[in-house]
Amino acid sequence: MRPFALGLVSLWFLACGGNVQDAPTTGDGGAVDTGAASDSALGAKSYRTHVILGDSISDRGGEAPYYYDLLDKNDDARWPTDKGRDFATRYPGIQVQKKSRGGSTAANLGGQIDTLPMRLDGPVLVTITIGGNDVQAALAKILTSGDDSLNRADFAEFLEESLGKLFTKDRFGPGVEVTVLMTNIYDPSDGTGKFTFASGTKCGGALGIWPASRPTAELLVPWQKVMTDVAAKHPGTVVLDLHGKFAGHGVPGAEAWFVKDCIHPNAAGHDAIRDLFWDAIQKL
């Protein structure tokens, strides 16, 4: 592939993309949680603060209403069947601390955490979307030498540092409990490497250059393992299966959950992400 094309291709990982390893469906730290739960099984914790960290998926990426806004207060006009499935109903008076920023990598998570107040009302629920931009930075190595081990090592180090900060004893005040829900990385091509909508519209920019004959299904398995391995060291952390949730809704499918950039979720995609987090919260 020519150098200019390689640079453009890397852009498709601007916010997200990839494949994951299978993992047990449990609420234990490090496991990938894929199952839904009934609202009647609402977790016992009554969260008082919602902290939003991460990249553009958590910072106005794609089409509104965004998943984090829907979690905090459902858009009853847009999603009437989800009325009451929000924090405003379940946890009246919950406070929101949004520190996510578009373009962020794992290296930026620690800085986002540092800007949080030293005291927050607990229990504290932290939602994180991260990983796509880290892969973007490593994509040239993936496509050429295939050795992105140093990038993954950095990714692991920054995730470890960030989770360590969140779980530092009394970080948000004496006895304040913290729970972290972190999504893994989805693949807009559903693992096929084909970045063309069912309508025939090709994804713009780098995605139109990606060789359609090269599947993406196995490219990011090692990155996903980093996320589950690091999370497993921090009880209270659950990795949610965003990849599995979006499976079948990539750009080649008839019901794509992506906007035209083929990177960020459309409104249906954000609703699906809200559901992923909401279902996980019921089991905490």
N, C-alpha and C positions, 0 to 999 in steps of 0.2 A: 504494500500500500504506500502511496506517495506520502511524504511528510506532512503536507498541508492537509491531506484527507485524514491522517491519523489524529491531528490536532482537533479537527472538527468532530470526529467521531467521539472523542472524549467528552464532548459537551452533553451527550445524552444521559450522563450520570449526574447532571447538575444537582438533582435533588434525590433521586432514587433509581432503583433498578437492580435486578439480580435474581439469584436463585438461592435456596436454603437447603440445609439438611433436614431430614425428618427428625423429630424429637418427640418425647412423650408429651401427652396433653395433660399437664398438671399445673398447679399453681406454685410449684417449688421454684426457687431461684434458678435461673438459667434455662429452665424448660421453655419450649415454645408452646404457648397456650393457643389452641385453635377452636375449642368448643364453645358453644353458646350456653347461656344459663337463663333460667326463667327469672323474671323480675321478682317473683315470690321468694326467690332464694337470695334476696339482697344481702350483701355482706354485712357483717355486724358493725363494722367501723363506720363512724359518722364523721366524714371528712369536713374539716373547717377551712382548708386552704387547697387550692388547685394551682400547681406550678407547671407552666408550659415551657419546655426547653426544646432545642433542636434546630432543624433547618427550615427550608421554605415550605415544606408540607405543613409545618406548624406556624408558618408566618405568611399567610395570605397567598400561598402558592396554589394556583388553579382557579376554580370557580366557587364562589360563595353560594350558600353558607358553608363556612369552614368547620371541620370536625370539632375543633376545640370550642368554637362558639356554640355548636349544637349540644355539646356535652354540658356546657354551663347553662344554656337556656335554649330549648328546642325552638325551631321555627315552625310553629303550629300551622301556619298557612301553607308552607311548603311541604311539611312532613306531618300531616295531621294524625297519622297512626302512631307517631312517636310522642304524642302529647304526654307530658308527665315523666318521660324517660330522660330526665336531665337533673343536674345538680341543684338547680333552683327549687325543684320540687322535692328531691330526696334530702338535700342538705341545705335548708333555707339559711341564707346569710353567709354562705361560703364565699371566701375571698379568692380573688384570682391574681396571680403573679405571672405575667407573660414576659419571658426573657428570650424567647426564640428569635432567630434572625435568619433570613434567607441567605443561602450560600454557606452556611456554617458547616464545619467538619467537627469531628470528635475533639480536635484541638481547641475548639471554641467553647465547648461545653463548660469547662472549668471556669472560664471568664463569665459565662452567663450565670453560673451558680454563685460566683463571687459577688455579683450585683444584687443578690437576694438579701432581704433584711436579715439581721441576726436573730430576730424573733418572729415567728409565725404562729398563728393559732393552729393547733394540731387536733387530730392527726392530719398530716400533710400528704397529698397525693401528687406525684410527679408524673407527667406524661412526656415522653421523648420520642421524636422521630429523628434518626441520624443514620449516616453510613454512605449515602449516595455520593456525596461530594468527596469523601475519602477515596472511593473507588475511582472517581473521575481522575483524581491526581495520580492514580496508579495504573490507569488504563493503558498507557503507552507501553509499560513493562509487560502487562498481561498480553498484549497483542504481539509483542516482539519476542522478548526472552522468555516470557511466561513466568518469570520469577518476581513476584511482588511481595516476597516475604518480609522485606524491610518495611514496606508500607503497612503491611498487616501488623507487624510488631509495634509500629508507632500507633496505629489505630487501637490496639489492645492497651497500650500504655495510657493513652489519653482517656479511654473508657474507664479503665481502672482508677485513674486519678479522679475522674468526675464522680463516679459512684462512691469512691472513698470520701469525697467532700460531702456528698449528700447524706452519707451514713455516719459521719463523724458524730460522736456522742454529744448530745445536746446542741447540735449545730443550730437548731431553730428555737432553742429554749429548753429548759430542764424537762426531761421526760417526753419531749415531743416526738411522736412516732412518724416515720417516713416510709411510704410505699412507692416503688418506682415501677411504672409500666412503660416498656420500651419496645417499639416495633422493629421487626427485621426489615429486609430490603426487598421490594417487589420488582418484578421484571415486566416492563411495558409490552414486551413482545411475547409474553407467555412462554418464554424459553426457546422460541423459534428463531430469533434473530431477524425476523421479518417485521419491519417497521412501516407497514402500510395499512391504513384503515380498511375495513371491509368495503367501504364505498369506493375504494381505489385511490383515495387521497394519500399521498406519501407524507410521512412525517418530515417536517422541515429540518434544515440545518444538517447536523452530523448524522442524524438517524437515517436520512436518505442515502447516505454513503455506506453505511454498514453493510457488509456482504451478506446478502440474504441466505446464502448457502452455509453460513456459519451460525449454528445454534448458540444461544447464550445460556442454556439451561445449567451447564456445569461450571461456568466461569467464576461464580461468586460463592461457591460452597465453602471454601476456606474462610471467607470473610464472615459468613454466617456463623461458622463454628467459633470464631473469635468472640462474637457477641454472646453466644450461649455460655462459653467457657468463662468469660469475665463475669457475666451476670450470676453464674453459679457460686461465685465467691462472696456474693452479697445477698444473704437472706433478706427477703422483702423486695427483691427484684424479679420481675416476670418479663420474659421476652414474648411479645405477641406476634402471631404468624400473619403479618401483613401480606407476605408473598402468597400464602395459601388463600387468604381472603380474596385477593384480586385474581387468582387463577381463573382463567376463562373469561376475564374481562379486560384483557390486554387489547392493544390497538387492532390486532387482526380479527378479533371476534365481533359478533353482531351487536353486542352490548358493551362497548368499551367504556371504562371508567376514567378516561383521560381526556384532557383538553387537547387542542390542536398541536401543542408542543410535544405531545406524547410523553411528557415527563410528569406533569402535575395532575392531580385528581380533578375531575369535573364535580359537579354538585352531587351526583350519585356516588362518586368515589369517596367524597368527604363524608357522606352519610354512612357509607360502609365502614369507613375508619372509625366514625363515632360508634357504630354498632360493635366493632371489635373491642374498643376500649370499654364500652358500657357492659358488654357481656363478661369481660374479664373482671370488672369491678364487683359483679354479683358474686363471684367466687372467692373474693379476698376475705 
